[in-house]
Structure formats: C-alpha cells, structure tokens
Amino acid sequence: MKPPHDTNGTSTFVFPTTFPIGTKRTSPLVNTAQLRGHLFLMRAFMELKEQVRTIHEHPKAVLYQIPKHEIYRWAWFVGLAVERFTLWCLSINHDNTHGKSIIDILPPIDVIMVWHAYMLNPARWYAEDRLRLPSLATLHEVGNMFADSLPNLTTILALKASDARVEAWTQNTKRLFDPLDDAVEQKTKTLYCPNCRNPIAASLVSEYGRGYLQQGFGIYCPQKSCPRQCIIYGLLGLRKLAEDLVRNDGTMRSYLAGSLRTSKSECDVDRAKKIKDVIITSAGFTRPPNTTDEQWILFIMDKCSYFVKNIMGYLPERDQALFLRILNAYSDDRMFSVELTGAVLRQGTFIEKMQKLGWVGLSNNQEKETALQHAVARYHAYLSFSCSPRFLDLMASSPTKFFVPTLDIDLVWHTHQLMACKYNDNCRLYVGRFIDHDDRVDSDRLASSFDDTCRAWKNRFGIQYAYCGCLMPGETLKDKLLHFLRFHTDPLAHLVPIERKDILDTTHASDHNAVYPNISKVTGDASRKYEKRLKRAQQLSRKGKTNTIIPVKREGHNQAFLVPLWTYYQEEPVAGGCVSQGLSGTMAPSRPVASGDGSGNAGNGEL
C-alpha cells in the first residue's frame, strides 16, 4: 500500500475503535492521554538532568565529591537516586500508603526516574522482583496507583509538591525531599563486610576513584580479625548470591533471581527449585556437616574463590546462557536484580532522542493527537504480529531471532509496560505469553534483526514497516511525530503514514540500548549494508517497483536500532536437572560478572 499524500494539510485519519490481536479484538490497550502523561514525565527527567548540570554551584557542594565532567556528574547523581529509591522501597508499607492519594505519596522526581527505568529494563526482572522480595510488596500496590495516574501526570508533575507528599517522603526515608539538596548532603553508605558482617562506612565518592558510586570502588574491612580482602561490587554480589542459595524459609525469597518467572508462567516454583539444586550440586556447594547458615555461606564464597564468575566453570554447558543471566543479577549488594544506575543511563539516551525529535512535551492539539493515535495503531499491529503463525514459525526455526520496534511503536510499548499489572494480563490474554525486551543487545544482532522485522512485517501485512529510509532520526523537527493519514478503504490504512519525509522519519529504529563492542567495524559494516539497500531502493523507485519514498541521506546519521521485543515461543522444559535454553539474546548489567566473548555481554537464556 502506498503512503497517502497530504495535499491539503488536514488529517482525515480515522482512529479505529478496536484492534485485532491474534484471534481476539480489543479496545485500545494504551490511550493517548497515557502517552501524554508519559511524555510529560520524560520532560521532567530532562529538566532534572539540566538542574544537575549546575549542581556544583550549590552552596553546600563539596567539589571533589562532585565529578567535573557532566557525563560523570550525571552518573554520580543517578547513583544517589538509586540509593534514595532503595530507601523509599524499604520504607513504604500498607500502613503509610493505604487509602492515600498518589499525589500525596509519590516520591521525588529522581526516585520516580529510577522506578521508571526499573519497570522498563527489562520488564520481567521488575515483575519477578516484586514477587520474590517482601520489601517490594507495597511497591506493587503503589505501582497500580501510579499506572492509574498516568493520564493525570501532566497536572500532578506541574504542581508544586504538596505538604503531605513532602512529609510522607521525609518521615519515611529521613532524607530531604529535594534531590539536589539531598545530593550534596550524602557522603557515605553503610556496607556490611561479606566475611565478618562488620558495618563499614564507605565513601560514596573519593578523590582516588574508590568510592561506592565510582567504577573503581574498593574498600577494606577495618576489623583486624577479618581477612585483608578488598571489598568490591563482585564480592558484595557473591555474598548476596550465597545468602539466596542458603536461604530455605519456604518463601519466594528462597529462590534465585531470574529463576521463577517464565514467558508462560508467572511463578514456576518447581523449575526454580531445580535450578537452585543444579547450581548447588554442580558447583559443589552442598552444605558441609554440622554447619550454621553463616558457615555455609562462607563455604560457598570460598569454594568459588570469591568470584561469582568462577561458578560458571562448574555448571552444565548447555544451560550456560540461563545461568549467566541469573548470576548477572548478583552484580552488587543491592536487592534489585537489575543494575539500576546503568538502566537509568540507558533510558536517558532514549529520552534525549525523543526530545530532539519533538516528542517530549507535545502540546494538546488535534494534529499531535493524530500522531499519537497512529503510534497506538501501529503498536497494536505489532502485538498482533507477535502472535501470528508466520512469526511463530520464524521463531521456531531460528530461536535466536527477535524483533525490533520502531520509535513510535516503542513509545506506546514503554507506556504499556508502566502499567505493570495491566501489561502482564494483556500479554497473557492476547498474545499468550509475557513479552519482554532485553536491556542491552549487540548492535550487529540488532541490525540483522531489524532487517528480519521489516521483511516479516511486509509478509504479514503487505505494507512497509519503516518508511524513513534513513539510518537515524532526522534533524530536529517540531512536528516529527505528525502522521496525517488520508482515509482509505483498506483495513490496514491506519498503519500507513502519509508520504511526507518529516512524518515518515518517525518509523525509524533507534539505538538507545544498543551495545557497540567494536564501533569501527559495526559502523563500517552497517554503512555498507545501508548504502547497498539505499541504492537498490532508489533503482526500484525509478522503475516504479516500490511505493516507498527514498529520503536524501543526511550527514551524521549512523545505524541505529531500538531494544528488541522479546517474544518467547518455545516451551521451557526442565530436563536432566535444569532448563533448556529457549529464545536467546544478550543481557548484562553495567557490572557484568562474566562474558563469553569479552564484550561484556552475557547470554539471555529463556527463563
């Protein structure tokens, strides 16, 4: 189908009232009011980042504790925000949240920013953590309230924080509400020695780069009786893993991160138990006779020579991707299975791209409403696409494949994920399994997978997937999102953007979470592939054999891809003691425990 022309500057696009997903039809799972709330939230994040840029001018700032370079300064601030998010999660409970309005219990914007990234990087970890960790039970309840408030965020965030909201935060966390004021007050973090459990006051930032919020973190326990062992993130993570291996109190906390939830089951206890048993048995972690839990924990740490990655050598090779994914959840001492500082930074790249494209802070008019409606329509087609027979056949024949959404689809997809319970229920009902996305994927695989996505989409719907014709978003254009669609009798007309370059560009893929292990090779290969595709498309266009506009390539545009949409298909049997790898990909936190290829990327076994 050829994109319709915008000849009179007015939109005749008719937004469907229902959408087909598989064999079912549904009213929109995400609406434009929710999209606007999410976009306004992103705007608040950008404003916060701009404030942090000048935090060194704060009257109480200690300059050596605030990184000079803006990039490192932002990473330092995000690390502090993760600490504040942790405190908030531990402090909220049924008594101090029940019956209250979200307006009065919503945390400061920096904490919301971390929470936002947690829900999106990737969704399955967030869902499972809420099940495994008792401390996150109330977060689940408040999360439902937050999801309901999405359409109202433009109003809530525009208002000054109420006295009740500020008081709720300060009473629960004992910290200042204003994130910048609090940032300059925080100097240390209390850690517990992995060996003797002695409390240690670790500097957050040191002049020598050894602070807790710095990449070179390292500290020694001051106890004379404790082994003179440098405490680093990995050792703290190993202690957390050993505690989970030893814990057997009958609660969900007894199971390892990444072992309970699968694409077909929200809580597969039998599978999780088998995974834990395989690790304990294969690695030689069986409990020594007549030992306490603490002695058993220390035995496990000693057995693997105090490095989590050493455990991999003991585990079955066929399930290495699964085990590596689990072990990567133990990269530090924080309770979360996602390394949240890195998650926020990666999401920040996506938000910056959206701002440059004019998505953040969209005004409320019909033209932009049409733009958001078109994004919603394409997202529903994407969900339908993920459960089509052609898609499932491709997944079964090539289990390492995944599909890459375009930027407009991804906006709606992320907004859907912010409504965690609704997203989970919708996936089960309409797609038949939980659809997740990986947090970090090698750009070569993204490039290949985006090509696969374009071909599969064309085969499924008979229309183009991406109309932009470029490798990256175009220069800043205020109306980058606008898709004026002329009414068409074809039932798929709502999926086709108008034939106008500034509108077609919105169907490109982005790269906010791509991992580039060898940037010169990647860009070289990608550019050659693109030039070949562009030349071929131009030839077909001249011959009248394609309906796609071929925009002029602009300088400064590199290959770009979005995070993949993981659509799991294969069953997850447990045979011979553990789980076979299903759909695979790459996943690694900012502090990976191991890497098979030296790139810092870890396998993403089917969980």
Legacy VTK file of the C-alpha trace (Angstrom):
# vtk DataFile Version 3.0
C-alpha trace
ASCII
DATASET POLYDATA
POINTS 607 float
0.000 0.000 0.000
1.368 3.371 -0.987
1.518 6.068 1.716
-1.259 8.631 1.103
-0.379 12.199 0.188
-1.015 15.160 2.475
-2.265 17.652 -0.057
-4.478 19.944 1.979
-2.699 19.940 5.354
-5.644 18.434 7.184
-5.974 14.980 8.654
-8.754 12.586 7.708
-7.297 9.742 9.733
-9.999 7.684 11.417
-8.742 6.107 14.640
-10.058 2.529 14.959
-12.232 1.816 17.988
-10.968 -1.771 18.230
-7.859 -3.626 17.124
-7.267 -7.277 16.226
-4.586 -9.097 18.219
-4.334 -12.722 17.210
-7.847 -14.173 17.176
-9.267 -11.508 19.508
-10.272 -7.876 19.216
-9.780 -5.237 21.869
-10.312 -1.568 22.525
-7.002 0.342 22.719
-4.752 -1.138 25.426
-2.975 2.226 25.677
-4.631 5.588 25.090
-3.228 8.938 24.054
-3.824 10.520 27.476
-1.484 7.930 28.977
1.077 8.645 26.269
0.925 12.351 27.048
1.452 11.668 30.736
4.485 9.532 29.942
5.914 12.170 27.619
5.455 14.829 30.294
7.261 12.567 32.760
10.187 12.321 30.354
10.219 16.095 30.138
10.535 16.258 33.932
13.511 13.891 33.757
15.214 16.136 31.209
14.615 19.191 33.374
16.149 17.375 36.347
19.222 16.492 34.316
19.643 20.138 33.367
19.497 21.115 37.050
22.180 18.548 37.902
24.429 20.103 35.279
24.957 23.094 37.597
24.808 21.296 40.958
28.466 22.102 41.611
27.298 25.693 42.194
25.175 24.586 45.162
26.303 26.463 48.316
26.862 23.203 50.237
28.592 21.341 47.431
31.951 19.713 48.184
33.661 19.976 44.837
35.851 16.867 44.997
32.718 14.798 45.626
31.012 16.097 42.504
32.565 14.889 39.238
33.762 17.701 37.000
32.679 16.150 33.715
28.938 16.457 33.061
28.571 12.825 31.979
30.180 11.500 35.170
28.316 14.061 37.243
25.019 12.744 35.936
26.056 9.136 36.583
27.012 10.089 40.156
23.657 11.750 40.685
21.797 8.736 39.267
23.722 6.515 41.692
22.474 8.675 44.549
18.951 8.442 43.145
19.190 4.644 43.220
20.136 4.838 46.904
17.107 7.052 47.542
14.863 4.693 45.584
16.108 1.797 47.720
15.300 3.685 50.919
11.852 4.526 49.630
11.084 0.910 48.696
12.149 -0.251 52.163
10.152 2.453 53.932
6.742 2.288 52.278
4.201 -0.153 53.660
0.474 -0.748 53.779
0.012 1.486 56.821
1.637 4.593 55.339
0.178 4.253 51.832
-3.268 2.651 52.142
-6.166 4.974 51.471
-3.920 7.827 50.355
-3.880 9.566 47.011
-0.935 9.046 44.676
-0.496 12.825 44.773
0.414 12.589 48.463
2.714 9.543 48.363
4.528 9.985 45.062
8.301 10.203 45.709
10.607 12.945 44.350
11.249 13.062 40.616
14.708 11.449 40.838
13.210 8.428 42.583
10.425 8.216 40.005
13.124 8.250 37.323
14.801 5.171 38.812
11.463 3.432 39.262
10.603 4.211 35.633
13.830 2.611 34.397
13.320 -0.391 36.681
9.949 -1.119 35.082
11.430 -0.986 31.581
14.830 -2.705 31.938
13.637 -5.341 31.417
10.045 -5.815 32.495
10.436 -9.414 33.572
13.022 -8.632 36.264
10.745 -5.997 37.765
7.782 -8.355 37.774
9.734 -11.186 39.386
11.444 -8.990 41.976
8.062 -7.789 43.179
7.156 -11.442 43.700
10.431 -12.563 45.304
11.240 -9.657 47.569
8.915 -8.869 50.508
10.307 -5.326 50.597
8.722 -4.640 47.207
5.204 -5.809 48.077
3.957 -2.274 48.676
5.753 -1.045 45.559
3.372 -3.285 43.638
0.352 -1.583 45.216
1.706 1.929 44.696
2.629 0.925 41.148
-1.016 0.246 40.381
-1.885 3.702 41.686
0.865 5.221 39.560
-0.427 3.403 36.471
-3.913 4.794 37.066
-2.451 8.295 37.366
-0.617 8.281 34.015
-3.258 10.406 32.235
-3.032 12.966 35.054
0.762 13.236 35.291
0.764 16.408 33.225
-1.163 18.043 36.068
0.440 16.241 39.015
4.027 16.961 37.985
3.295 20.552 37.036
2.124 21.343 40.559
4.405 22.074 43.479
4.739 19.020 45.711
2.061 19.100 48.395
2.980 19.348 52.070
1.565 15.850 52.556
3.784 14.466 49.792
6.932 16.076 51.187
6.087 14.972 54.723
5.422 11.384 53.638
8.844 11.227 51.997
10.839 12.818 54.807
9.135 10.814 57.558
9.575 7.501 55.769
13.120 7.908 54.467
14.625 10.537 56.813
16.040 12.281 53.742
15.463 15.669 52.145
12.739 15.781 49.511
14.655 17.967 47.065
17.092 15.624 45.274
19.744 18.297 44.710
19.711 19.449 48.326
19.951 15.831 49.454
22.712 15.005 46.967
25.190 17.451 48.469
24.414 16.123 51.975
25.215 12.470 51.268
28.815 11.432 51.813
28.854 7.761 52.861
26.960 4.484 52.597
26.910 1.750 55.230
28.059 -1.606 53.883
28.492 -4.898 55.676
31.676 -6.879 55.266
30.904 -10.021 53.223
33.135 -12.058 55.557
32.607 -10.835 59.121
29.431 -8.703 58.679
31.099 -5.729 60.332
29.432 -2.431 59.300
31.668 -0.228 57.155
31.136 3.435 56.294
32.123 3.580 52.627
32.640 6.934 50.940
30.319 7.470 48.007
32.999 9.383 46.125
36.720 9.564 46.834
39.487 11.618 45.303
41.154 8.372 44.241
38.146 6.920 42.424
37.465 4.200 45.020
34.078 5.411 46.264
30.961 3.267 46.191
29.472 5.276 43.319
32.650 5.076 41.246
33.731 2.369 38.821
36.936 1.692 40.721
35.126 1.018 44.005
37.144 -0.870 46.583
37.406 -0.815 50.374
38.940 -2.931 53.145
37.226 -4.110 56.303
38.786 -2.342 59.338
38.376 -5.419 61.569
41.815 -6.837 62.360
40.446 -10.364 62.610
38.890 -10.157 59.135
40.875 -11.315 56.079
42.566 -8.383 54.327
40.415 -8.762 51.262
39.440 -5.837 49.075
35.664 -5.498 49.046
34.386 -4.742 45.552
30.984 -4.931 43.858
31.544 -8.523 42.784
32.301 -9.706 46.305
29.198 -7.975 47.640
27.163 -9.630 44.896
28.644 -13.033 45.713
27.587 -12.644 49.323
24.032 -11.875 48.160
24.060 -14.963 45.923
25.387 -17.211 48.689
22.650 -15.996 51.031
19.993 -16.822 48.428
21.482 -20.278 47.870
21.442 -21.000 51.606
18.044 -19.460 52.366
15.319 -22.096 52.728
12.472 -20.488 54.653
9.654 -21.528 52.355
9.117 -18.046 50.912
9.668 -16.800 47.361
12.873 -15.217 48.674
14.335 -18.733 48.832
14.628 -18.876 45.045
17.255 -17.267 42.858
16.694 -14.116 40.856
15.680 -14.954 37.315
14.537 -18.488 38.096
10.853 -18.133 38.960
9.226 -16.335 36.069
8.972 -17.608 32.509
7.197 -16.347 29.424
4.358 -18.791 30.127
4.300 -18.816 33.944
4.426 -16.021 36.490
5.749 -18.294 39.225
7.212 -21.700 38.333
8.380 -22.868 41.764
9.311 -26.393 40.652
11.559 -25.032 37.932
13.164 -22.520 40.293
13.878 -25.253 42.837
15.533 -27.433 40.199
17.701 -24.549 39.019
18.874 -23.876 42.556
19.553 -27.567 43.190
21.569 -27.860 39.982
23.787 -24.914 40.936
24.360 -26.202 44.468
25.111 -29.742 43.309
27.152 -28.947 40.192
29.288 -26.293 41.868
29.968 -28.417 44.949
28.066 -26.105 47.267
26.364 -28.905 49.206
26.126 -27.994 52.870
29.041 -29.363 54.946
28.008 -31.408 58.006
27.313 -29.610 61.284
27.496 -26.069 59.899
25.403 -22.993 60.564
23.874 -20.963 57.754
26.629 -18.370 58.124
29.325 -21.025 57.892
27.665 -22.458 54.800
27.592 -19.005 53.178
31.305 -18.526 53.816
31.969 -22.030 52.481
30.244 -21.173 49.194
32.200 -17.944 48.848
35.478 -19.717 49.499
34.578 -22.593 47.168
34.411 -20.255 44.166
37.493 -18.290 45.266
35.381 -15.200 45.986
34.456 -14.607 42.338
30.945 -15.205 41.030
32.243 -15.888 37.520
34.172 -18.917 38.786
30.855 -20.680 39.371
30.270 -20.884 35.623
33.021 -23.461 35.214
31.073 -25.951 37.312
27.688 -25.608 35.620
26.239 -27.607 32.681
27.404 -26.110 29.388
24.074 -26.424 27.629
22.442 -24.047 30.098
25.274 -21.530 30.341
23.163 -18.674 28.954
20.478 -19.242 31.569
22.964 -19.481 34.434
24.874 -16.418 33.278
21.661 -14.422 33.137
20.869 -15.469 36.708
24.359 -14.751 38.023
24.339 -11.320 36.397
21.508 -10.426 38.767
24.105 -10.633 41.553
26.449 -7.871 40.455
26.376 -5.906 43.734
24.768 -5.824 47.176
21.566 -4.027 46.216
18.402 -6.083 46.479
17.298 -5.449 42.899
18.053 -7.906 40.099
18.742 -5.033 37.684
21.775 -2.750 37.951
19.631 0.354 38.120
22.240 3.059 37.593
23.056 1.670 34.163
19.365 1.150 33.445
18.584 4.825 34.079
21.507 5.994 31.954
20.426 3.843 29.020
16.833 5.036 29.259
18.164 8.579 29.351
19.595 8.137 25.873
16.170 7.167 24.592
14.547 10.162 26.271
17.099 12.526 24.753
16.333 11.180 21.291
12.636 11.700 21.855
13.271 15.258 22.956
15.335 16.006 19.857
12.532 14.631 17.709
9.993 16.894 19.391
8.106 14.115 21.176
8.658 15.331 24.738
6.136 17.920 25.879
3.731 17.625 22.954
1.066 20.306 23.004
-2.575 19.313 23.097
-3.957 19.752 19.593
-5.638 17.522 17.048
-2.592 17.179 14.806
-0.491 15.748 17.606
-3.433 13.692 18.844
-3.500 12.079 15.407
0.220 11.396 15.683
-0.218 9.561 18.968
-3.242 7.669 17.662
-1.200 6.414 14.731
1.524 5.233 17.117
-1.113 3.370 19.143
-2.448 1.725 15.983
1.000 0.517 14.922
1.710 -0.815 18.408
-1.419 -2.967 18.361
-0.433 -4.270 14.947
2.938 -5.136 16.459
1.295 -7.161 19.212
-0.847 -8.929 16.633
2.279 -9.512 14.572
3.978 -11.218 17.529
1.358 -13.962 17.734
0.891 -14.601 14.014
1.636 -18.098 12.624
4.317 -16.685 10.316
6.074 -15.097 13.269
5.878 -18.257 15.371
7.228 -20.330 12.504
10.211 -17.995 12.225
10.809 -18.159 15.980
10.669 -21.951 15.977
13.101 -22.231 13.069
15.528 -19.634 14.454
15.291 -19.334 18.259
17.924 -16.594 18.428
15.746 -14.192 16.464
13.980 -11.203 17.950
12.074 -8.301 16.506
12.899 -4.618 16.737
10.217 -1.939 17.192
10.407 1.493 15.617
10.488 4.606 17.754
6.775 5.383 17.552
5.863 1.807 18.481
8.345 1.834 21.327
6.819 4.906 22.942
3.491 3.109 23.248
5.145 -0.142 24.292
7.045 1.520 27.134
3.914 3.310 28.288
2.086 -0.024 28.341
4.855 -1.534 30.490
4.487 1.252 33.058
1.071 -0.246 33.767
2.739 -3.427 35.000
-0.291 -5.487 36.046
-2.339 -4.482 33.020
0.601 -5.190 30.718
1.094 -8.646 32.196
-2.609 -9.503 31.927
-2.857 -8.143 28.382
0.145 -10.170 27.230
-1.298 -13.384 28.672
-4.770 -12.787 27.255
-3.985 -11.531 23.767
-0.517 -12.861 22.932
-0.446 -15.966 25.125
2.846 -15.210 26.846
4.729 -12.405 28.550
6.524 -10.182 26.036
9.775 -8.817 27.395
12.605 -6.741 25.989
16.310 -7.056 26.532
18.251 -4.242 28.110
21.485 -4.432 26.114
21.939 -6.050 22.733
24.904 -6.129 20.393
24.349 -3.726 17.518
25.271 -6.309 14.872
22.412 -8.515 16.030
20.102 -5.521 16.168
20.960 -4.644 12.574
20.246 -8.157 11.372
17.082 -8.425 13.453
15.738 -5.110 12.198
16.056 -6.393 8.641
14.212 -9.548 9.704
11.497 -7.415 11.271
10.996 -5.372 8.099
10.699 -8.481 5.949
8.363 -10.287 8.345
6.139 -7.221 8.758
5.867 -6.836 4.971
4.955 -10.516 4.634
2.390 -10.267 7.430
0.628 -7.024 6.493
1.664 -6.435 2.896
2.971 -2.943 3.706
6.287 -1.389 4.638
7.433 -1.488 8.276
9.768 1.529 8.193
9.217 4.397 5.765
12.011 6.673 6.921
14.711 5.478 4.526
17.434 6.793 6.837
19.697 5.281 9.453
18.987 7.748 12.223
16.263 10.278 13.071
16.357 13.461 11.017
17.311 16.883 12.269
15.129 18.361 14.973
11.653 18.943 13.573
8.866 20.237 15.767
6.242 18.060 14.147
8.347 14.901 13.884
5.528 12.753 15.203
2.740 14.061 12.979
1.174 11.400 10.769
-1.650 12.966 8.737
-3.461 9.988 7.207
-5.980 10.248 4.396
-8.926 7.904 4.860
-8.504 4.697 2.870
-10.897 1.818 2.384
-8.164 -0.736 3.015
-8.474 -2.143 6.589
-4.747 -1.516 7.136
-4.860 2.160 6.185
-4.396 3.180 9.815
-0.922 1.588 9.747
0.384 3.604 6.802
1.966 7.027 7.394
1.464 9.911 4.991
4.022 10.375 2.208
5.927 13.238 3.767
9.536 12.897 4.821
9.317 14.594 8.210
6.461 12.240 9.086
7.929 9.074 7.584
11.084 9.559 9.671
9.161 8.613 12.807
9.064 4.986 11.666
12.822 4.542 12.036
14.534 2.390 14.640
16.594 3.921 17.458
19.720 2.793 19.299
19.324 3.894 22.915
20.156 0.476 24.346
22.409 -0.935 21.656
25.830 -2.222 22.673
28.716 -1.495 20.309
31.638 -3.853 21.050
33.682 -2.693 18.051
32.398 0.649 16.884
34.566 0.977 13.772
33.625 -2.457 12.489
29.969 -2.034 13.361
29.568 1.336 11.706
31.545 0.220 8.683
29.501 -2.931 8.131
26.230 -1.165 8.846
27.014 1.689 6.495
27.917 -0.686 3.667
24.680 -2.622 4.176
22.677 0.584 4.254
24.287 2.015 1.127
23.509 -1.230 -0.672
19.860 -1.170 0.453
19.510 2.527 -0.387
20.944 2.067 -3.867
18.644 -0.871 -4.535
15.598 1.036 -3.266
16.426 4.012 -5.478
16.707 1.734 -8.512
13.329 0.156 -7.758
11.795 3.566 -7.183
12.964 4.811 -10.586
11.455 1.697 -12.184
8.189 2.221 -10.315
8.505 -1.069 -8.438
8.364 0.306 -4.923
5.960 2.611 -3.129
8.448 3.872 -0.587
9.810 7.402 -0.650
13.608 7.392 -0.508
14.744 10.441 1.510
18.100 12.043 0.913
20.720 10.697 3.280
21.856 13.374 5.734
25.288 13.738 7.270
25.897 12.464 10.769
23.394 9.601 10.564
24.661 6.250 11.826
22.961 2.873 12.045
20.530 2.898 14.936
18.303 0.294 16.493
15.926 0.067 19.382
15.861 -2.546 22.121
14.359 -5.786 20.828
10.906 -7.017 21.650
11.438 -10.466 23.110
8.573 -12.659 22.049
9.129 -16.053 23.569
7.744 -19.039 21.793
9.434 -22.274 22.805
8.331 -24.260 25.802
10.625 -24.279 28.833
11.154 -27.934 29.823
13.294 -28.877 32.776
15.225 -31.978 31.843
18.246 -33.527 33.435
18.164 -31.086 36.284
17.837 -27.741 34.549
16.164 -25.704 31.884
16.995 -25.853 28.223
17.734 -22.519 26.614
14.805 -21.116 24.721
14.960 -17.835 22.865
18.341 -16.306 23.439
19.907 -12.902 23.255
22.314 -10.818 25.282
21.928 -9.312 28.701
24.426 -7.775 31.032
24.271 -5.204 33.770
26.742 -2.365 33.950
28.814 -4.616 36.216
28.760 -7.948 34.340
30.018 -10.951 36.267
31.271 -12.777 33.216
31.398 -12.581 29.462
31.780 -15.272 26.899
33.151 -13.005 24.197
34.922 -10.291 26.117
32.359 -7.689 25.158
30.597 -7.556 28.476
27.505 -9.163 27.013
26.009 -12.196 28.626
23.673 -14.838 27.321
19.977 -14.392 27.815
18.556 -17.851 28.365
14.840 -18.419 28.379
13.582 -18.128 31.934
LINES 1 608
607 0 1 2 3 4 5 6 7 8 9 10 11 12 13 14 15 16 17 18 19 20 21 22 23 24 25 26 27 28 29 30 31 32 33 34 35 36 37 38 39 40 41 42 43 44 45 46 47 48 49 50 51 52 53 54 55 56 57 58 59 60 61 62 63 64 65 66 67 68 69 70 71 72 73 74 75 76 77 78 79 80 81 82 83 84 85 86 87 88 89 90 91 92 93 94 95 96 97 98 99 100 101 102 103 104 105 106 107 108 109 110 111 112 113 114 115 116 117 118 119 120 121 122 123 124 125 126 127 128 129 130 131 132 133 134 135 136 137 138 139 140 141 142 143 144 145 146 147 148 149 150 151 152 153 154 155 156 157 158 159 160 161 162 163 164 165 166 167 168 169 170 171 172 173 174 175 176 177 178 179 180 181 182 183 184 185 186 187 188 189 190 191 192 193 194 195 196 197 198 199 200 201 202 203 204 205 206 207 208 209 210 211 212 213 214 215 216 217 218 219 220 221 222 223 224 225 226 227 228 229 230 231 232 233 234 235 236 237 238 239 240 241 242 243 244 245 246 247 248 249 250 251 252 253 254 255 256 257 258 259 260 261 262 263 264 265 266 267 268 269 270 271 272 273 274 275 276 277 278 279 280 281 282 283 284 285 286 287 288 289 290 291 292 293 294 295 296 297 298 299 300 301 302 303 304 305 306 307 308 309 310 311 312 313 314 315 316 317 318 319 320 321 322 323 324 325 326 327 328 329 330 331 332 333 334 335 336 337 338 339 340 341 342 343 344 345 346 347 348 349 350 351 352 353 354 355 356 357 358 359 360 361 362 363 364 365 366 367 368 369 370 371 372 373 374 375 376 377 378 379 380 381 382 383 384 385 386 387 388 389 390 391 392 393 394 395 396 397 398 399 400 401 402 403 404 405 406 407 408 409 410 411 412 413 414 415 416 417 418 419 420 421 422 423 424 425 426 427 428 429 430 431 432 433 434 435 436 437 438 439 440 441 442 443 444 445 446 447 448 449 450 451 452 453 454 455 456 457 458 459 460 461 462 463 464 465 466 467 468 469 470 471 472 473 474 475 476 477 478 479 480 481 482 483 484 485 486 487 488 489 490 491 492 493 494 495 496 497 498 499 500 501 502 503 504 505 506 507 508 509 510 511 512 513 514 515 516 517 518 519 520 521 522 523 524 525 526 527 528 529 530 531 532 533 534 535 536 537 538 539 540 541 542 543 544 545 546 547 548 549 550 551 552 553 554 555 556 557 558 559 560 561 562 563 564 565 566 567 568 569 570 571 572 573 574 575 576 577 578 579 580 581 582 583 584 585 586 587 588 589 590 591 592 593 594 595 596 597 598 599 600 601 602 603 604 605 606
